[in-house]
Amino acid sequence: LHMADHPPPAATVMAEMMTNFKPIGSHTQHICEATDILYADPAMDPVDGQSGDVNYPYGDIKVLLTVGEYLPSNGYMLVGVPDGMGAMLKDDSTVRIVFQSESYGPMYYESYPFIVNPDGASFTGSHVMYVDYDRDSLAEFMSNGRSAEGMVKDAGNLIESVYNLKGNLVEQRSEDGCTTHPHYSNTDPEGCGMWENIMNTGTPTDADWLMQSLCSAHLEEKHQWGEGIGVEDDLFITNEEWTRYVTGSNYTGIPAHVIDIATKASYAAGVFTLGGFEKIVEVNCGHPDYVCFSPSGYNGAFSVDGTSEAARKNAMGKRPDGTDYVFPQNVCPARLYIGKKGYNAKGEPATDFLSRNGLAYGHLYGFATNQAGAAYDASNSDSGRDGWHKTEGRANGDTVSGAFYPIDWQWDGEVKTFMHDGSWSFQHKPDSTDSTIEFWNPYGNDGTGGKKTEHNSPDPYGGARFMQTSTAGYFGIYDFAGIDLSSGFPEKIPSTYTNLQGEVDITAQIELGGKGMKANGEPQLTNSDTYSVADDGTISDSAKVTFEDIDGFEWLASSDNANGYVVIQEDSGNDFGERTFISKVEIGTPLTYYFIAMSGGDDNTRMKNYVAVPAGSAGSPNTHEFSGVIDLSGMLAKDSSGNYMASAGDGQSKRAAEAMVPIDEKIIAMGLQAHSINKGVISALRGDRGGQIYAYCPSPDVRYGTRRRLTQKSRLTTNELAHKAHKLSAEELQLGEAEDKLDEVAFLTRKN
């Protein structure tokens, strides 16, 4: 209760605490499910606080933590909704899982504030938390029926001090409208304009500042790519994703935030621009004096009038080619940042945290091309990045040649208005010697209707490449193996993009394994992000055949496949439950997507019956979203002598161990956001909204490419086959059933 200045009535709080306020890891019931409970086998009824069908088709899932749980030793409560996450060995007997809440402060379900810095400045909105688990217990977790409670050693807030873009400790917000050392995401460059003159969010109830929508994140360990290669400290890099500003105001934008895990200090970083980000990950560029990061995200999602803001920018000067700017949201390519270690924003030698990690002085690059058919052509709707990916027949293995070029902007440590930010520079021509080359934006330099560069993930084997997804539903690999940093920052970096999945029909590539039924009796082969039934019974169903809004995404190494695996998490608003999949990465061959689980949706049966975990916390039926993935296997893998292969303080050993574990022996952590869970104990103690973090162990079917036996009702079998083959004869159906029986025998034999 000390966390809030205006607590709810004591009787209400105590009632919730006595029944549903439980220690971290004590809940074993699942929010997610294998299929809508109407089609559970054996049959079951929806019960608040209880699981649905947990007979997942392609692996086992257990609960690591649930939002609303607390640490008994000090009362620290976990805040939702879970999003970006990472993990490391705190010491040789402890695995630390770090995760953050994607919270929106006074806009929706304002979370309790956390206090930082000597003068007690406070933040609402997103929190960054850690939970420490006993390593030995976690290694055995998937092989026993115990809850996670007994292996929890500690938990708390990962941020205890906050530094702003100028490198000063953030102070309490001044009542007169100006603060000497502000959180610049909420002010103008002078620290003024608070609150209503800058922010269009409502004023925080109990906090000075809003840490708005920390979305995805990544944990990077010192020298994870090799001796001297990579960052110099263990860090957790997160970012504010979007916000709401007053149109016409002198807002600065929103930065990345880099947390020094050892000191629990968070530093605002301006080197990636201030356009807001979805996720920023370290990639290996192979040079001890430099670091490389792939930033991804909106590039200006500020809820302002884009036409008016572009007019302000053009009044200051047009593009170098004399054309008008458009507002930069989503007008950006895949990006690569190169930073020089040991230099500050002025290019001077320095040893502070951001400088020594290459996050104060560097250049931001964007992928550009003039390849015919891929480069934007106003007369061709199938051009530009988005158009190219949704061209009919777009196949795995299709490539685009180009290069990463530096933008004509560099962070210099000076806080200015967003009108001066580098987010606008992706509308400039990158090559002064060839005007046909443009940044590979969704629809050229003027197209404002493109999709967002969403999650990205580094090559877990340490190659100079990363995967990039889009909310349009496509993803692929950017390979920049030709990078040469021997002479400093390059003028361009030759690169090739390889498409793995276009924005094309994936229904024939999905394996549901006998689960994944929607409440309307259709299989989760399509995405129903818009579904309704009119008064006259007319059904409207978007039933999209592509991926929709790929959000969570991580590339995992494994010993059984040269290019590893990916976990894919949609954020589409699927009315019957959001989907998550796992797939083996193959180049030149269509990927197979194995259905892991589903959750939420306002037409989902459990949601409509107000089922939640913790019990009593269900609000109105609403969408959920799987978000965040961690490969825990490197920290848990043992050699033939039974000794752990990875050591604390050695990030490279963790990466190497991950690559030595086959996919069906891994423990993978994955997060779930449950937006409908916003009442009960979570509301009473201001924990925002609910969710869980799971441990997932893929089945051998994912590795070997075999199908699980179909345990669903015959209705599922018929519908799934119908979607894949469109029309089958009775004889073909009988052959399919016979094949399923043989698959079942093979599966059980292999497992035994």
ABEGO torsion letter per residue (X at the ends): XAABABBBBAAAAAAAAAAABBBBGABABBABBABBAAABOBBBBBBBGBBBBABBAAEBBBBABBBGBBBAAAGBBBBOBBBBBBBBBABAABBBBBBBBBBAEAABGBBBBBBBEAAGBBBBEBBBBBBBBBAAAAAAAAABABBAAAABABBEBABABBBBAAGBBBBBBBAAGBBABBBAAABBAAGBGOAAAABAAEBBAABABBBBGBBBBBBBBBGAAEBGBEBABBBBBBBBABBBBBBGBBBAEBBBBBBBAAAGBBBBBAAAEAAEBABBBBBBAGBAABBBBBBBEAGGBAGBBAAAAAAAAAAAEBBAAGBBBBBABGBBBBBBBBBBBGBBAAGBBBABAAAAAGAABBBBBBBBBABBGABBBAABAABEAAAAAABBGBBBGBBBBBBBBBBABBBAGBBBBAAABAAAAAABBABAABAABBBBBABEAABAABBBBBBBBBBAAGBBBBBBBBAAGBBBBBBAAABBAAAEBBABBBBBBBBABBBBBAAAABBAGGBGBBAAGBBAABBBABBBBBAAGBBBBAGBABBBGBBBBBBBBBAABAAEBBBBBBBAGBAAEBBBBBBBBBBGBBBBBBBABBBEEAABAAAAAGBBOBBGABBBBBBBBBBEBBBAAAAABBBAAGBBABBBGBAAAAAAAAAABBAAABBBBBBBBBAABABEAAAAAGAEBBEBBBBBBBBAAAAAGBBBBBABBAAAAAAAAAAAAGBBBAAAAAAAAAAAAAAAAAAAAAAX
